[in-house]
Amino acid sequence: MKINVTRGEIRKGKAGKPTECMMALALKRELGIAYASVGYTEAKILIEGQYTKLYFPKKVERKIRFWDRFHFVLPFSFDLVPEGFLTGSAVTLGAAEVRPAPALICGSPQLA
């Protein structure tokens, strides 16, 4: 899902306030939720009584750090990565292509 951080959220956001920063405001608006707590690399949101972690791409982490320090950044967009992103069909499909390293293949123990 694409999240757009607008000029209004950049202007209204409060640096160093995890639930009131530009990213928290954008997540609340885009996802239609009441609670979002944002760190540099991830956010915790409350959806239907369940907390969920969302992970940010590196470019977003850099924007948050810059914004916290200088309170300036241009509007931007990014795609969310939900918690547990290393599960499901993408990993299952990729696992079929993984082969063990030759040095790690163990045969039957040799008796002397």
Protein Blocks (a to p, Z undefined) as FASTA:
>chain_A
ZZdddfklmmmpcghiaklcmklmmmmmmnopabdcddfkbccddeehiacdddddfklm
mmmmmmmmnopacddddddddehilgcjklmmmmmmpccdfklpccddddZZ
